[in-house]
Amino acid sequence: MATLARLQARSTTLAHQYYYRNSVVDVFRKKENDAAVKIQSWFRGCQVRAHIRYLHRVATIIQKRWRGYLGRQHYQLIVKLAYYTMKMNLYNAMAVRIQRRWRGYKIRKYCFNYFYLKEYLKAVSETNDAVREALEEFAEMTEREEKKADLEREEKKRDYQARKMHYLLSTKQIPGIYNSPFRKDPDPWELRLQQAKPLTPRRPNVKAKHSVSLSSWLACTSTRSFPRSGTLPPVDRKRCQGPFRDVSEVWEQRYKPLEPTLRVAEPMDGLNEARAQLQRQEWTRNVNDNMFLPFSSYHKNKKYIPTMHLSSKYGPDAYGSQHFRDENPQKWICDKDFQTVLPSFDLFSKYGKLYSKAGQIV
Amino acid sequence: MSQRQVLQVFEQYQKARTQFVQMVAELATRPQNIETLQNAGVMSLLRPLLLDVVPTIQQTAALALGRLANYNDDLAEAVVKGNILPQLVYSLAEQNRFYKKAAAFVLRAVGKHSPQLAQAIVDCGALDTLVICLEDFDPGVKEAAAWALGYIARHNAELSQAVVDAGAIPLLVLCIQEPEIALKRIAASALSDIAKHSPELAQTVVDAGAIAHLAQMILNPDAKLKRQVLSALSQIAKHSVDLAEMVVEAEIFPAVLTCLKDKDEYVKKNASTLIREIAKHTPELSQLIVNTGGVAAMIDCIGSCKGNIKLPGIMMLGYVAAHSENLAMAVIISKGVPQLSVCLLEEPEDHIKAAAAWALGQIGRHTPEHARAVAVTNTLPVLLSLYMSTESSEDLQMKSKKAIKNILQKCTYLPALEPFLYDAPPNILKYVVGQFSKVLPHDSKARRLFVTSGGLKKIQEIKAEPGSLLQEYINGINNCYPEEIVRYYSPGYSDILLQRVDSYQPLTN
């Protein structure tokens, strides 16, 4: 109890002390608290910073590793690419080198081959020369042929001349004009004349057998048959004594062209004859005597349509065969009729061309 | 009245008719009689005689009509207007060969004048009967029919087409194969007239197999036939590459060249035309001609004839040279350039000169080597004088200018260029200076020569607009030389020197 008593005794002090102490503590409490907070904050700050630093360090390591890894990967890629480009460049360069060589070779060999071109041009010029020569030869040949033909023509002409002038040939007694005794050698013409055959004198042209066209009938009255210029009598010739006619009159009478009567000049059946002749000609030209006939007999049934111009309702040209010449077969003495021939008037056709008895022209 | 007297009247009438027709036919041969005949109304008198009973009179009447129609187109028109053609066409099919010949002659005489008259003949249906006449046995009838068809086809493509549609071509091709030269000649001429209008017509002629027969006749000795044959071939070949190749495939080649040596001028001309028509299509065909020596033969041919006959040859050289540089080189080594420059100098006519200038331009435009070959023959001054001359035609001036331009742009042969510095007009000077500016930087000898010959001085005297092409070239040349030399040759340099003398203050002590 003592203790209790002691304690009770002391309780006030204790209370005081307690209060005091508490108040002291209260006085310092804020400060201490602040200090503690400061210490703690500092410490904690240090701690956290250290931790963060640690974390940073670790993160850096991670990042380093990762970035290193990525970088290495990227580097690999770049290297690969670079290697690839380098390789490709090299390849390209090599390909260019090959292509260069090949193209050069090809062009030189096939397109612009200098030697080939030179050779080609040489060949062309050689062909040119050959062609020129050949053409020259050809031209010469044609010229030669022409000349030869000319010569032959000339020769023929001279032969004809020689035949015409054959009378100039020298005889045994008399030298001809080409064989002058004052010259050493006879003229070449002399020799030619010796070889030539004299031309036979020309016969007067017999009038060609009657021709179809009527123009030949007209021709016999033309001026051709009367020699006008050549045979005129000389002007100074004296007139012959006696009861003679004028010379020109006599000449005219003598060279008077043949003037047949119309009937003689142009036979009645001229047209028929011409037709017959045409038929004969056509027959001679035919390869085959029998006319070529079509295979079917269709054409036989076809009606003949005469040409528009030759047909009329008055019938084809019947004149002369039916109507104008009457036929009486009973009177015939052979199997066909005599041709009717109509004589012309002699007097008319000879009018003014004959002498009368008194010696005057009628 | 006895029978005889009656008959005599008829005889007399017949004789009078015959005589009349014959006299008219004879008179119609002389041009001075034609007008009198026309005024006397000969047409209306001849027309009934075409229907005469006597064949001789019919024929002679047709002959007289043909001669009249042949004379001028008025009379030909009178024949058409007189409705004579249907009669002729009708009887053309029916009558004998003499009449056919005469009728075809009338048709030819009418058809030759103008397309309208030819069309009138076609409208009468004459083509079918003419084609039937081509099948006639008598060569004279065939000839007359072919002649008439050719004259009708000659005018234009439609008429030709009408002739083709009538089926004339196979028969004409048969006519070529006949032995008669005259018939061959006229058939070839008709084919030529048909083929000349269009590629299709030419193709029809080719399809009938005409080329082989035509090609065979190139070596025929008859000159007139050769003319027609060559003309027909060239009319076929001119249209397209295919047709030209067909013609070439008929192996005409060495044979045609002999025609270039022919005596007849027109054979030469037609042969040259044929070769030209073939050469103009492709380089390959030109090459073929070069390989067979055609160029040399052509050059010889040009040398041996004159006037218009040269023209196709000159053009052929131009065409060949235009195709490629090798072909141009072939022309050069065949000695074509001297021949062309001779043509340029000696031909009196402008169009031939123009062709020669064009050909030279085509030869010289490929490479410097070609240009040099042209330049050394001294052609450039001639071309320049032709260009500058006031007497030359516009075409010639243009062609020579173009040729000069083509050649100068490739020419590096300076001795030939130098005269141009002195007498060329500015539009040509440009090219000359340009060539100098290209050559001089690379050739020291030429640089030296250029100064000593006075070229540099001349260059300094040229007044060019600043900034123009000419100025650029001049600067290029000036850059090849040291500055002093350029200044020394500049005009007015002596004055500047004298001024410096004036202004110089001598150092006086």
Interface residues (C-beta under 8 A of the other chain):
Chain A: L117 Y120 L121 V124 S125 T127 N128 D129 A130 V131 R132 L135 E136 F138 A139 T142 E146 V212 S213 L214 S215 L218 L262 E266 L271 L278 R285 T307 M308 H309 L310 D317 Y319 G320 F324 R325 T340 L342
Chain B: S2 Q3 R4 V6 L7 Q8 F10 E11 K15 T18 Q19 Q22 L51 V53 V54 T56 Q87 Y90 S91 E94 N96 F137 P254 L257 T258 L260 K261 K263 V290 N291 T292 G293 G294 V295 A296 A297 D300 N326 M329 A330 I333 S334
